[in-house]
């Protein structure tokens, strides 16, 4: 699938994913269930891949 986004849309998507990744890190740290934690780590990896494709996480 190909999606065409404007620069503003890319920036917004990067910002949303960066925020969600931060929330996910906290959820991973707070869970004791190994299976659930493994799934969260997989989700985190996929989010990181998308962020890389979008030019990296938003900083500052």
C-alpha positions, 0 to 999 in steps of 0.5 A, spaced: 500 500 500 502 506 498 500 513 502 501 520 499 502 525 505 503 532 505 509 534 510 504 537 515 501 530 515 508 526 516 510 531 522 503 530 525 503 522 524 511 522 527 508 526 533 503 522 534 507 515 534 512 518 538 507 520 543 504 513 543 511 510 543 513 514 550 506 511 553 508 504 550 514 504 554 511 506 560 506 500 559 512 495 558 515 497 564 509 497 568 506 490 566 509 483 569 505 479 564 511 476 560 506 474 554 503 481 554 510 484 555 512 481 549 506 483 544 508 490 547 515 490 545 513 487 538 508 493 537 514 498 539 518 495 534 513 496 528 512 503 531 519 504 531 520 501 523 514 506 521 518 512 525 524 510 521 520 510 514 517 517 516 524 520 518 525 518 525 522 521 531 520 528 533 525 531 538 524 537 542 
